[in-house]
Amino acid sequence: MTSINQTFRSPAKINLYLKVTGTRSDGYHELETLFLPLTAPADEITIRSNSAGQGLSLSAEGAVLPLDSRNLCWKAAAAWSEATGIPADFHLHLRKIVPVTAGLGGGSANAATVLLALNGHYGAPLDDRALAGLAVKLGADVPFFLHPRPAIARGIGEQLKYPDYDIARLPILIAAPDFPVRAAWAYRHLESNDGSCSSLADLQSALRRQDWAAVGQALHNDLAPAIFAKFPLLRMVRRDLLAGGACGAEISGSGPSLFAVCTSRAAAMTLAADVQRQHGGTVRTFVSGGENSSDDASRNV
């Protein structure tokens, strides 16, 4: 059987819009959200063949992670192997750049990247539908990362539709603090929405026009109020982002990462430097999108 020794890029995402529309008996929540894949930050996953019968192994750098069956990379490789009958004799090495438990989908992207990498290398034994079936069992955000491009998602995030407008040039600054927020906590502390927020239609209209100022005003996340209330640092960073010229700023997913819509990539770079000066090592910054960005979020390294 053909061996593998290749490195793959594993992107992150933000939620430009996130509305919780209901709860389910399985513990998941029904959502209406707009995913945007990021050009930065991104992890790297190297997959190498192990000797026959050696099974799975995993190593990582850049973060302290479980290196066994608790890790989503491991789970993805094991699930793909079981579905295809191809022995899971692989070593996975994860170079972690995307902050962990940060609302940026890093773990979900890692799982999807492993599925895509193995399936592509071994001649696509699973079709898109079968891959999507594996993905949703691994996590609600994993199906999105099988085709990482702007998408409107409903259900638990697995019902995906792709808009007819291009938002790859949207300039985004990510400001990720150095502490995690568990998704379970964020959803457990979800506050009632009084209905005064912008609608997804408002946001999509602004995106079609590429009116970044209007996009900034139409951002929304139902989970954000509780997260802002618990973590004063996030309120301070958001204040500084807006004071520094951002068109709008919001928390991504279950947080705590903030993202800011900027007028240009140059403005995002300037604002990133300002945030670093103001908050030092407590916040990491990344710039995605803008004039010179690449929209290929799934290419090999």
TORKOL-4160 file (C-alpha; in steps of 0.2 Angstrom, whole numbers, padded with zeros to 4 digits, m for minus):
301
<pt num="1" X="0000" Y="0000" Z="0000"/>
<pt num="2" X="0006" Y="0017" Z="m0004"/>
<pt num="3" X="0015" Y="0026" Z="0010"/>
<pt num="4" X="0012" Y="0044" Z="0015"/>
<pt num="5" X="0023" Y="0057" Z="0021"/>
<pt num="6" X="0015" Y="0074" Z="0019"/>
<pt num="7" X="0011" Y="0090" Z="0028"/>
<pt num="8" X="m0006" Y="0099" Z="0027"/>
<pt num="9" X="m0012" Y="0116" Z="0032"/>
<pt num="10" X="m0027" Y="0116" Z="0044"/>
<pt num="11" X="m0036" Y="0133" Z="0044"/>
<pt num="12" X="m0046" Y="0142" Z="0057"/>
<pt num="13" X="m0063" Y="0150" Z="0056"/>
<pt num="14" X="m0074" Y="0164" Z="0064"/>
<pt num="15" X="m0092" Y="0166" Z="0065"/>
<pt num="16" X="m0097" Y="0183" Z="0058"/>
<pt num="17" X="m0115" Y="0179" Z="0064"/>
<pt num="18" X="m0121" Y="0167" Z="0077"/>
<pt num="19" X="m0139" Y="0165" Z="0083"/>
<pt num="20" X="m0145" Y="0151" Z="0094"/>
<pt num="21" X="m0162" Y="0145" Z="0088"/>
<pt num="22" X="m0166" Y="0130" Z="0099"/>
<pt num="23" X="m0160" Y="0116" Z="0110"/>
<pt num="24" X="m0159" Y="0097" Z="0106"/>
<pt num="25" X="m0161" Y="0082" Z="0117"/>
<pt num="26" X="m0143" Y="0076" Z="0113"/>
<pt num="27" X="m0136" Y="0092" Z="0121"/>
<pt num="28" X="m0132" Y="0101" Z="0105"/>
<pt num="29" X="m0140" Y="0118" Z="0100"/>
<pt num="30" X="m0148" Y="0123" Z="0084"/>
<pt num="31" X="m0139" Y="0137" Z="0076"/>
<pt num="32" X="m0140" Y="0150" Z="0062"/>
<pt num="33" X="m0122" Y="0155" Z="0058"/>
<pt num="34" X="m0111" Y="0162" Z="0045"/>
<pt num="35" X="m0094" Y="0154" Z="0044"/>
<pt num="36" X="m0078" Y="0162" Z="0037"/>
<pt num="37" X="m0062" Y="0152" Z="0035"/>
<pt num="38" X="m0047" Y="0162" Z="0039"/>
<pt num="39" X="m0030" Y="0163" Z="0030"/>
<pt num="40" X="m0022" Y="0165" Z="0047"/>
<pt num="41" X="m0019" Y="0157" Z="0059"/>
<pt num="42" X="m0018" Y="0140" Z="0053"/>
<pt num="43" X="m0011" Y="0123" Z="0060"/>
<pt num="44" X="0000" Y="0111" Z="0051"/>
<pt num="45" X="m0002" Y="0092" Z="0051"/>
<pt num="46" X="0011" Y="0080" Z="0045"/>
<pt num="47" X="0005" Y="0062" Z="0042"/>
<pt num="48" X="0018" Y="0049" Z="0040"/>
<pt num="49" X="0016" Y="0030" Z="0038"/>
<pt num="50" X="0020" Y="0019" Z="0052"/>
<pt num="51" X="0027" Y="0001" Z="0050"/>
<pt num="52" X="0013" Y="m0011" Z="0047"/>
<pt num="53" X="0004" Y="m0016" Z="0062"/>
<pt num="54" X="0011" Y="m0002" Z="0072"/>
<pt num="55" X="m0005" Y="0007" Z="0073"/>
<pt num="56" X="m0008" Y="0026" Z="0077"/>
<pt num="57" X="0004" Y="0038" Z="0086"/>
<pt num="58" X="0003" Y="0056" Z="0088"/>
<pt num="59" X="0015" Y="0070" Z="0093"/>
<pt num="60" X="0012" Y="0089" Z="0095"/>
<pt num="61" X="0021" Y="0105" Z="0097"/>
<pt num="62" X="0014" Y="0123" Z="0101"/>
<pt num="63" X="0001" Y="0117" Z="0114"/>
<pt num="64" X="m0001" Y="0104" Z="0128"/>
<pt num="65" X="m0014" Y="0092" Z="0120"/>
<pt num="66" X="m0019" Y="0074" Z="0123"/>
<pt num="67" X="m0009" Y="0062" Z="0112"/>
<pt num="68" X="m0021" Y="0048" Z="0112"/>
<pt num="69" X="m0039" Y="0043" Z="0107"/>
<pt num="70" X="m0045" Y="0059" Z="0116"/>
<pt num="71" X="m0037" Y="0070" Z="0102"/>
<pt num="72" X="m0048" Y="0074" Z="0087"/>
<pt num="73" X="m0034" Y="0070" Z="0075"/>
<pt num="74" X="m0033" Y="0053" Z="0082"/>
<pt num="75" X="m0051" Y="0051" Z="0082"/>
<pt num="76" X="m0053" Y="0056" Z="0063"/>
<pt num="77" X="m0039" Y="0044" Z="0058"/>
<pt num="78" X="m0046" Y="0030" Z="0067"/>
<pt num="79" X="m0064" Y="0033" Z="0060"/>
<pt num="80" X="m0058" Y="0035" Z="0042"/>
<pt num="81" X="m0048" Y="0018" Z="0044"/>
<pt num="82" X="m0063" Y="0009" Z="0051"/>
<pt num="83" X="m0074" Y="0016" Z="0037"/>
<pt num="84" X="m0062" Y="0011" Z="0023"/>
<pt num="85" X="m0053" Y="m0005" Z="0030"/>
<pt num="86" X="m0036" Y="0003" Z="0027"/>
<pt num="87" X="m0025" Y="0000" Z="0043"/>
<pt num="88" X="m0023" Y="0015" Z="0054"/>
<pt num="89" X="m0004" Y="0013" Z="0053"/>
<pt num="90" X="0000" Y="0032" Z="0054"/>
<pt num="91" X="0010" Y="0044" Z="0064"/>
<pt num="92" X="0002" Y="0062" Z="0065"/>
<pt num="93" X="0012" Y="0077" Z="0070"/>
<pt num="94" X="0002" Y="0092" Z="0074"/>
<pt num="95" X="0011" Y="0109" Z="0074"/>
<pt num="96" X="m0002" Y="0120" Z="0084"/>
<pt num="97" X="m0003" Y="0138" Z="0079"/>
<pt num="98" X="m0022" Y="0141" Z="0081"/>
<pt num="99" X="m0026" Y="0144" Z="0100"/>
<pt num="100" X="m0034" Y="0130" Z="0109"/>
<pt num="101" X="m0052" Y="0131" Z="0115"/>
<pt num="102" X="m0053" Y="0149" Z="0108"/>
<pt num="103" X="m0069" Y="0149" Z="0097"/>
<pt num="104" X="m0059" Y="0147" Z="0081"/>
<pt num="105" X="m0062" Y="0129" Z="0077"/>
<pt num="106" X="m0045" Y="0123" Z="0077"/>
<pt num="107" X="m0048" Y="0105" Z="0084"/>
<pt num="108" X="m0063" Y="0103" Z="0071"/>
<pt num="109" X="m0052" Y="0109" Z="0057"/>
<pt num="110" X="m0038" Y="0097" Z="0062"/>
<pt num="111" X="m0051" Y="0082" Z="0061"/>
<pt num="112" X="m0057" Y="0088" Z="0044"/>
<pt num="113" X="m0039" Y="0090" Z="0038"/>
<pt num="114" X="m0035" Y="0072" Z="0043"/>
<pt num="115" X="m0050" Y="0065" Z="0034"/>
<pt num="116" X="m0047" Y="0075" Z="0018"/>
<pt num="117" X="m0028" Y="0071" Z="0018"/>
<pt num="118" X="m0030" Y="0052" Z="0021"/>
<pt num="119" X="m0045" Y="0050" Z="0009"/>
<pt num="120" X="m0036" Y="0060" Z="m0005"/>
<pt num="121" X="m0019" Y="0051" Z="m0003"/>
<pt num="122" X="m0027" Y="0034" Z="m0004"/>
<pt num="123" X="m0038" Y="0037" Z="m0019"/>
<pt num="124" X="m0054" Y="0044" Z="m0012"/>
<pt num="125" X="m0062" Y="0027" Z="m0005"/>
<pt num="126" X="m0075" Y="0038" Z="0003"/>
<pt num="127" X="m0086" Y="0050" Z="m0007"/>
<pt num="128" X="m0091" Y="0067" Z="0000"/>
<pt num="129" X="m0107" Y="0060" Z="0008"/>
<pt num="130" X="m0098" Y="0047" Z="0018"/>
<pt num="131" X="m0084" Y="0059" Z="0023"/>
<pt num="132" X="m0098" Y="0071" Z="0029"/>
<pt num="133" X="m0106" Y="0057" Z="0039"/>
<pt num="134" X="m0089" Y="0054" Z="0048"/>
<pt num="135" X="m0086" Y="0072" Z="0051"/>
<pt num="136" X="m0103" Y="0076" Z="0060"/>
<pt num="137" X="m0099" Y="0062" Z="0072"/>
<pt num="138" X="m0083" Y="0070" Z="0076"/>
<pt num="139" X="m0090" Y="0087" Z="0080"/>
<pt num="140" X="m0103" Y="0100" Z="0074"/>
<pt num="141" X="m0090" Y="0111" Z="0065"/>
<pt num="142" X="m0080" Y="0097" Z="0057"/>
<pt num="143" X="m0092" Y="0096" Z="0041"/>
<pt num="144" X="m0088" Y="0115" Z="0037"/>
<pt num="145" X="m0070" Y="0112" Z="0036"/>
<pt num="146" X="m0072" Y="0098" Z="0023"/>
<pt num="147" X="m0075" Y="0113" Z="0011"/>
<pt num="148" X="m0067" Y="0128" Z="0020"/>
<pt num="149" X="m0076" Y="0142" Z="0011"/>
<pt num="150" X="m0089" Y="0155" Z="0017"/>
<pt num="151" X="m0104" Y="0146" Z="0022"/>
<pt num="152" X="m0121" Y="0148" Z="0030"/>
<pt num="153" X="m0124" Y="0134" Z="0042"/>
<pt num="154" X="m0140" Y="0128" Z="0051"/>
<pt num="155" X="m0145" Y="0113" Z="0062"/>
<pt num="156" X="m0130" Y="0110" Z="0073"/>
<pt num="157" X="m0119" Y="0117" Z="0060"/>
<pt num="158" X="m0119" Y="0103" Z="0048"/>
<pt num="159" X="m0132" Y="0110" Z="0036"/>
<pt num="160" X="m0122" Y="0120" Z="0024"/>
<pt num="161" X="m0126" Y="0132" Z="0010"/>
<pt num="162" X="m0113" Y="0142" Z="0001"/>
<pt num="163" X="m0117" Y="0161" Z="m0003"/>
<pt num="164" X="m0116" Y="0168" Z="m0020"/>
<pt num="165" X="m0105" Y="0183" Z="m0015"/>
<pt num="166" X="m0086" Y="0184" Z="m0012"/>
<pt num="167" X="m0080" Y="0189" Z="0005"/>
<pt num="168" X="m0062" Y="0182" Z="0004"/>
<pt num="169" X="m0056" Y="0200" Z="0004"/>
<pt num="170" X="m0064" Y="0205" Z="0020"/>
<pt num="171" X="m0050" Y="0211" Z="0031"/>
<pt num="172" X="m0050" Y="0203" Z="0048"/>
<pt num="173" X="m0040" Y="0205" Z="0064"/>
<pt num="174" X="m0040" Y="0191" Z="0076"/>
<pt num="175" X="m0036" Y="0195" Z="0095"/>
<pt num="176" X="m0035" Y="0179" Z="0105"/>
<pt num="177" X="m0032" Y="0180" Z="0124"/>
<pt num="178" X="m0021" Y="0168" Z="0133"/>
<pt num="179" X="m0035" Y="0159" Z="0142"/>
<pt num="180" X="m0048" Y="0146" Z="0136"/>
<pt num="181" X="m0067" Y="0146" Z="0137"/>
<pt num="182" X="m0076" Y="0129" Z="0136"/>
<pt num="183" X="m0090" Y="0129" Z="0123"/>
<pt num="184" X="m0101" Y="0120" Z="0136"/>
<pt num="185" X="m0099" Y="0135" Z="0148"/>
<pt num="186" X="m0104" Y="0147" Z="0135"/>
<pt num="187" X="m0120" Y="0138" Z="0130"/>
<pt num="188" X="m0125" Y="0135" Z="0148"/>
<pt num="189" X="m0124" Y="0154" Z="0151"/>
<pt num="190" X="m0133" Y="0159" Z="0135"/>
<pt num="191" X="m0143" Y="0174" Z="0139"/>
<pt num="192" X="m0161" Y="0178" Z="0132"/>
<pt num="193" X="m0160" Y="0188" Z="0116"/>
<pt num="194" X="m0173" Y="0203" Z="0116"/>
<pt num="195" X="m0174" Y="0202" Z="0097"/>
<pt num="196" X="m0165" Y="0219" Z="0094"/>
<pt num="197" X="m0150" Y="0212" Z="0086"/>
<pt num="198" X="m0146" Y="0213" Z="0067"/>
<pt num="199" X="m0152" Y="0199" Z="0056"/>
<pt num="200" X="m0142" Y="0187" Z="0045"/>
<pt num="201" X="m0150" Y="0196" Z="0030"/>
<pt num="202" X="m0143" Y="0212" Z="0035"/>
<pt num="203" X="m0126" Y="0205" Z="0036"/>
<pt num="204" X="m0127" Y="0197" Z="0020"/>
<pt num="205" X="m0133" Y="0213" Z="0011"/>
<pt num="206" X="m0118" Y="0222" Z="0018"/>
<pt num="207" X="m0106" Y="0208" Z="0012"/>
<pt num="208" X="m0114" Y="0208" Z="m0005"/>
<pt num="209" X="m0110" Y="0227" Z="m0006"/>
<pt num="210" X="m0093" Y="0224" Z="0001"/>
<pt num="211" X="m0097" Y="0238" Z="0013"/>
<pt num="212" X="m0086" Y="0234" Z="0027"/>
<pt num="213" X="m0092" Y="0248" Z="0039"/>
<pt num="214" X="m0110" Y="0240" Z="0037"/>
<pt num="215" X="m0103" Y="0223" Z="0040"/>
<pt num="216" X="m0095" Y="0228" Z="0056"/>
<pt num="217" X="m0112" Y="0235" Z="0062"/>
<pt num="218" X="m0121" Y="0219" Z="0057"/>
<pt num="219" X="m0110" Y="0207" Z="0067"/>
<pt num="220" X="m0119" Y="0197" Z="0080"/>
<pt num="221" X="m0116" Y="0182" Z="0092"/>
<pt num="222" X="m0129" Y="0176" Z="0105"/>
<pt num="223" X="m0115" Y="0169" Z="0116"/>
<pt num="224" X="m0106" Y="0185" Z="0118"/>
<pt num="225" X="m0115" Y="0194" Z="0132"/>
<pt num="226" X="m0111" Y="0181" Z="0145"/>
<pt num="227" X="m0093" Y="0180" Z="0139"/>
<pt num="228" X="m0091" Y="0199" Z="0140"/>
<pt num="229" X="m0099" Y="0199" Z="0157"/>
<pt num="230" X="m0087" Y="0186" Z="0164"/>
<pt num="231" X="m0071" Y="0192" Z="0157"/>
<pt num="232" X="m0067" Y="0211" Z="0158"/>
<pt num="233" X="m0052" Y="0209" Z="0148"/>
<pt num="234" X="m0062" Y="0205" Z="0133"/>
<pt num="235" X="m0072" Y="0221" Z="0135"/>
<pt num="236" X="m0056" Y="0231" Z="0136"/>
<pt num="237" X="m0049" Y="0223" Z="0120"/>
<pt num="238" X="m0066" Y="0226" Z="0111"/>
<pt num="239" X="m0065" Y="0244" Z="0117"/>
<pt num="240" X="m0048" Y="0246" Z="0110"/>
<pt num="241" X="m0052" Y="0238" Z="0094"/>
<pt num="242" X="m0066" Y="0250" Z="0090"/>
<pt num="243" X="m0056" Y="0265" Z="0097"/>
<pt num="244" X="m0042" Y="0260" Z="0085"/>
<pt num="245" X="m0053" Y="0261" Z="0070"/>
<pt num="246" X="m0061" Y="0244" Z="0068"/>
<pt num="247" X="m0078" Y="0244" Z="0059"/>
<pt num="248" X="m0085" Y="0232" Z="0072"/>
<pt num="249" X="m0079" Y="0218" Z="0084"/>
<pt num="250" X="m0087" Y="0203" Z="0090"/>
<pt num="251" X="m0083" Y="0186" Z="0099"/>
<pt num="252" X="m0081" Y="0171" Z="0088"/>
<pt num="253" X="m0091" Y="0156" Z="0092"/>
<pt num="254" X="m0090" Y="0151" Z="0110"/>
<pt num="255" X="m0075" Y="0163" Z="0113"/>
<pt num="256" X="m0064" Y="0170" Z="0120"/>
<pt num="257" X="m0056" Y="0176" Z="0103"/>
<pt num="258" X="m0062" Y="0192" Z="0097"/>
<pt num="259" X="m0061" Y="0197" Z="0078"/>
<pt num="260" X="m0062" Y="0215" Z="0071"/>
<pt num="261" X="m0068" Y="0220" Z="0053"/>
<pt num="262" X="m0056" Y="0233" Z="0047"/>
<pt num="263" X="m0056" Y="0244" Z="0032"/>
<pt num="264" X="m0041" Y="0236" Z="0024"/>
<pt num="265" X="m0027" Y="0224" Z="0027"/>
<pt num="266" X="m0015" Y="0238" Z="0031"/>
<pt num="267" X="m0027" Y="0245" Z="0044"/>
<pt num="268" X="m0029" Y="0228" Z="0051"/>
<pt num="269" X="m0010" Y="0226" Z="0053"/>
<pt num="270" X="m0008" Y="0243" Z="0061"/>
<pt num="271" X="m0022" Y="0239" Z="0073"/>
<pt num="272" X="m0014" Y="0222" Z="0077"/>
<pt num="273" X="0002" Y="0232" Z="0082"/>
<pt num="274" X="m0008" Y="0244" Z="0093"/>
<pt num="275" X="m0016" Y="0229" Z="0102"/>
<pt num="276" X="0000" Y="0221" Z="0105"/>
<pt num="277" X="0007" Y="0237" Z="0113"/>
<pt num="278" X="m0008" Y="0239" Z="0124"/>
<pt num="279" X="m0010" Y="0221" Z="0130"/>
<pt num="280" X="0007" Y="0213" Z="0127"/>
<pt num="281" X="0008" Y="0194" Z="0130"/>
<pt num="282" X="m0010" Y="0193" Z="0136"/>
<pt num="283" X="m0017" Y="0193" Z="0118"/>
<pt num="284" X="m0011" Y="0185" Z="0102"/>
<pt num="285" X="m0015" Y="0194" Z="0085"/>
<pt num="286" X="m0017" Y="0187" Z="0068"/>
<pt num="287" X="m0022" Y="0196" Z="0051"/>
<pt num="288" X="m0033" Y="0187" Z="0038"/>
<pt num="289" X="m0040" Y="0192" Z="0022"/>
<pt num="290" X="m0038" Y="0209" Z="0013"/>
<pt num="291" X="m0030" Y="0214" Z="m0003"/>
<pt num="292" X="m0016" Y="0202" Z="m0004"/>
<pt num="293" X="m0024" Y="0187" Z="0004"/>
<pt num="294" X="m0026" Y="0169" Z="m0003"/>
<pt num="295" X="m0043" Y="0161" Z="m0002"/>
<pt num="296" X="m0036" Y="0143" Z="m0003"/>
<pt num="297" X="m0038" Y="0138" Z="0015"/>
<pt num="298" X="m0035" Y="0120" Z="0012"/>
<pt num="299" X="m0019" Y="0119" Z="0002"/>
<pt num="300" X="m0004" Y="0108" Z="0006"/>
<pt num="301" X="0010" Y="0116" Z="0015"/>
